[in-house]
Every structure is written in structure tokens, then in C-alpha cells.
């Protein structure tokens, strides 16, 4: 029996996996000092993150989200970003890194990839700071100022990446940045290519040059039209690929270059009135449609959890059942 790590690599390479990679089982997550101060919120709570953005985690929702009323929006004028945006300090102590390394040392790197997670990403930072409407309008009305802010965020991310690679030696990266809705990308492919893609080519290139073997990008959205950009940027796994993307077609077209992780739409399976039979049907249909190579079945949310208790574990159990049937 292959280890979880070996089985994932066989799936990515079109080799001989002996079962489905089951959701996030192949990744052992290592927190870093920045993520520790920015994450870990519980439903019903609110916080101000390291960027000064007010984050609210409403009950019965998939996760925390920024607040953008007049009082809380951080960046109200994109042309004033230099005077307004405060970039988080990354000058952490040796003791803080030692604490994270101690947790990471408990991961069996023969079985799992030691994995760092980054939330939010470059595009997400824009709408976290400004609100979605204002951010998207800025692509048209103030493109130069927006490009300057994107460049500054990119340089901050590269500094962050250097610290992660030096201190934690991750083998995999799960990087969040939502690039679309259920039915479309937020930006056209040409606009994505102009504004966002260059940043990720540099960021993911840095990680690949410094020991990271598997880049996992989370975008639980439609993004089929920018898969070629994902491949060129060095993404190995698109995690969060929802069913509106026609995943079987994407696997046929791009499977030798990128793996698709998801297919089990949280909007369908992770719901208040979920049942085991509903999840069983969705998992079986998804696994049979997408096949055994270049595909990792799972919920489309960006981590090993679900909004409603029991959903993630039930999906895991049903994927195991399909492995016994299909392998």
C-alpha cells in the first residue's frame, strides 16, 4: 500500500495510485507566526487582522469574511494606498519560529507533505482592503494605482515566502485566492493575465526554487478559462474546483499538466439538511465522472473541515468506499 504522499504523487503524475487521494489526507499543516495571529477564528466572533481589516465569522457560514461598511473599510481611495495600507510586520522572534517548528516536527514527512497555508491571496487582499465592488472598479478606473498596490503585496508575499522556506522547509503550499464565482471568473483571462498572473508566477516560482514540491492553489469557483495560467504559474493542484467547471473535460484537456481537487460542491453537500444518502450519491457520481488520475475528490472548501458537523467525515468515508469499488 502506498503512503499518502506516494499515492498523491502517483495521481499527479498519471501513474498507478492504489486508491483515491482522500481530500486533504496527504497534507500535514504547519502553522507559522503570521497565520497564527491571523486565523483560528470561531463562528460568531470578530477580529481585526494584521492588515487592519475587520473580519467577521457569521454562524452557519463557510468561514470568516471582511466587513465593508463605511466604518470598517480600510482603503476607500485606491490612489491613497501608500498612506492607508499597513503591511504586517514579519519580524518574528526565534522563539515564535521554534514553536512552529516543534509542531511541524511531529508530521511524518514520509507519509505526508509538510504544508504551509497562506490566506488570503493577492486578489483577495484587494477586496479585503477595499470591498469587492470598489476593487473590481479599480481595475478599470485606476489601473496604475492598482498595479502599484499589487506589486507591493507581491513583494510582501515574497518576503513572507522567504521566511517560511528558511524556517519551516515546507514541501507543499496551500495558497488561497478566490478567482471567481460559481459561474465565472471575476476577471477576464486577459485582465487576469495583465494584473494577477505575473505575481503568482513570481511567488510560486520562488517556492519551487526553494524546496516546495507541490503547489496547491485554492479557488472554490469557476476558473476553467484561466487553467492555462495556473499551469504556467507552476500550480500542481487546483483545489476547490467546483462542478460548474466541467471537471471531466478539464482532466481530459489538461490532466497531464495539472490535477483538479474538489468536485463535491459545498453548496450542494455541506448544507443544513444534508443526509448520508445525498453525500453518497454526490461522491459516487463525482468519482465515476472524473476517474482515477489527475483528480482528487473532496469538498471544495479550502481546508479539512465543513460548515456542518459530520459532513467532512461522511465525504471521507464515501471516498474510501469508492476507492474499494474503483481501484
N, C-alpha and C positions, 0 to 999 in steps of 0.2 A: 504493500500500500504506500502510495506516495505521501510525502509530507504535504501540509497545506501549501507551503511555499513552492515545492516542486510541482504540485498539481496546478497552481496558478500559472507558473511559467509554461507548462505544457499546453495549457489552454490558450495563452497569449501567442505561443509560437506555432499553433496548429499541429501540435504533436499528439501524444497519447495520454490525455488525462484519464484517471480511473474513476472520476465522479465529477459532478458539478462543483465548481468553487462556490461555496455556500455563503453568499452575502459578503460580510467583512471578515470572515474567519481567518484569512491569510495575513491579516494586518494586526500587529500589536502596537497600540498607540502610545506615544511618548509625549507627555505634556512638556512645554517649555515655559520659561518665566513669563513671557508676554501672553501666551494663551491662558496661563493660569490666572492672570489678572483680568482677562477679558471674557472668559467663558464660565461655564458651570452654573448658569442661572437656572432657577427652578420656575415652573409655571406659577403665575400670579405675582411675580417680582419685577422690579425695575432697577436699572443701574445706569450710570454714566460710564461709558467705556474709555479706554485710554486715548481715544481721539476726541473726546468731549461730546460724543453722540449719546443721546439718551436712548436706551434700549429697553423695550417693554416686552415681557413674555406673558402673553394673554393665555388664560386657561383654554385647554382643548384646541390649541393651535400647534403646528409642527415645530415651532421654535421662536426665539426672540426676534424682534424686528424693530427698526429705528422709528422714533416718533418725530413727526414733521409738522407740527403746528407752528404758529408764529413764535411762540415762546421757546420752542426746543430746536428748531432748525439751526444748525451750526453755520452753514455757508449760504448766505442769502444773495450774494453777488459774486459770481464766478470770477470776475475781474479783480476781486479783492482777496483772492485765496491766500496770497502771501501774508497778508495782515491778519487773516482769520484762522487758517488751519494750523493746528498744533500737532506736529508729528510725535508719536510716542517715543519716549526715551528708551533706548535698548541697552543702556549701561547697567547690566545686572551683575550682581556680586558672584564671586566664586561659589559661595555657599548656596545661592539660588540655583546655579547650574549643577552643583553637586547633588542637590536634592532631586533634580530631574534625572540626572544620570543614574542615580540609585534606583529609581523606578524603572528606567529603561533597561537596566542590567538584569531585571527579572524576566525579560522577554527571551524566550528560546529562539535565537536567530537561526537555528537550523530548521525550525518549524514555521516561523512567521517572519514577515518583514517588519523590522523596527520602523515605525511610521510616524512622521510628524504631520500635524494638521494645521492648515492656515485658513482662518476665517476672519473677516471677509476678504475678497479678492479685489483686484484693481477696479473693475467696473462697479462692483458692489460699494466700494468706498465712495465713489462719486455720488450715488444716490443715498447712501447713508448720510453723507455730509449735507446734501442739497435737497433731498426728496426726488422721487423718480421723475416727476413732470419737469422740474427745473433742470435736472441732469440731462434728460433727453433733448430738451430745447437748446441747451448749451452746445450740443454737437452742431447745431445749425447756426445759432446766433453768435456764439463766442468760441469758435473752434480753436483759435490760437491760445487763448487763456486756458481752455480745457486741456489742450495738449501739454501745456506747461505743468498743470496740476498732475496729469497722468505721469509725466516724466518724473516729477518729484515723488510721487507714490511709488513708482518703479524703482527709483534709487533707494528709497527707504526699504522696499522689499528685498532688494539685493543685499543691503547691509544686514537685514534680518536673516537672509539665507546663509550668509557667510557665518554668522554666529551659530545657526542650527547645525551646519555641516561640521564646524570646528568642535563644537561641544557635545553633540549628540550622535554624530555619524549615522544619520538615518539612511535606511536602504530604500525606503519608499516615501512618497509625499502624497497626501490627500489635500488638494488645494481647492477651496470653494470659490466660485464666482458664477453666479447665475446669469446666463446669457440670453434667456428667452422666457416666453410664456408657454402655455400648453400648446399653442398653435403656431407660434412664430418666434423668430429671434427679435430681440429689442432693436438691434441694428441690422441694416442690410449687410450682406457679405462684403461689399466694397467699403462701407463705412467701418465695419469691424476690422478689416484689413488695414485701414488707414490709422485708426485710433488705438485699438486694443491689442491686436496681434503682435506688433513689434515688442511690446512689453513682455508678453508671455514667451516669445522666442528667446529673449534675453534671460528672463527669470528661470525658465525651465532648462535652458541651455547651461546656466550656471550650476543648477542642481545635478544635471547629468555629468558635467565635468568634475564634480566633486563627490562622487561616490553613490549618488542616488540611482538605483537601477530601474525603479518603476514609478512613473509619474501618473497619478490618478487625478483627473480633473472632475470636480462635481459641478454639474449644472442640471438640475432636475427640471428639464424644459424641452421644448423643441429646439434643436440646433443642427438638424441634418444638413443644412446648407453650408455650415462652416466646418464640417468634419475635415475637409482638406486642410484648413488652417490648423486644426487640432493636431493633425498628423505632422505637419511641418514644424509646429511648435515643440514637438517631442512628447506629446501626450501618448501614453501607452494604453490607458483605460479611460473611457468616458463614463464616469459614474453618474447615475441619475437619469440615464437615457429613458425617457418615458415612452409609452406605447404609441403616441401620436407621431413618432418618428419613422414608423415602418422599419422596425429593427431588423427583421429578416433580410430586407432589401439592402440595408446598410452593411450587414455582415457579408452578404454576397459581393458587394461592391468594394468594401474597404477592409474586410476581415484580416487580411494578411498584414495590415499596417496598423490596426488599432482594434482594441477589444471594447465591447459595449457591455456595461454593467447596469442592471436595473430591470426594466420591462414590467415590473409589478407596480403599477401606479399607486402611490399612496392615496390619491384621491378616490380610488376605487376600493382598495383593500384596507387602508388604515382609517376606518370610519367608525362612528359610534355604534352602529348596528352590525358590525362585522360578525361573520359566522365562520366556523371551520370549513363548512362546505363551500362558501364563497371563496375563501382563500385557496382551498384545494383546487377549485376549478380554474382560478386565475393563474396559479402557479403551474398547473399541468398544461394549460393552453400555451402559456409563455414559453415553457421549456421545450415543448414539442415544436413550436413555430420557429424558435431561434436556434435550436441544435446545441451541439456539444463543444464546438470550437469557437473561439473569438467572442464568447458570450458568458457572462456571469449573472445568473439570476438573482434577483433581490428586490427589496423595496427601493424606491427611488430617492428617499430622503438621504441626507448627507452624512449618515453615521449609523452605528449599530444600535438603533433604538426605534421606537414607534410612538406615535402620539397616544394611542390607546393600549393599555396593558394587555399583553398576550399576543398582539399581532405579530411582532417581530419573531417571537419564538415559534409561533404557528407557521409562519412562512419558512423559517429554518427547517422545521420538521417536514414540511411538504416538499421542500427542495431535496432533502435526504430521501424521501420516498421516490421522487422522480429519478434520482441517481440510481436507485436499485432497479428501476424499470428500464432506463435508457442506456445504462453502461453495463 
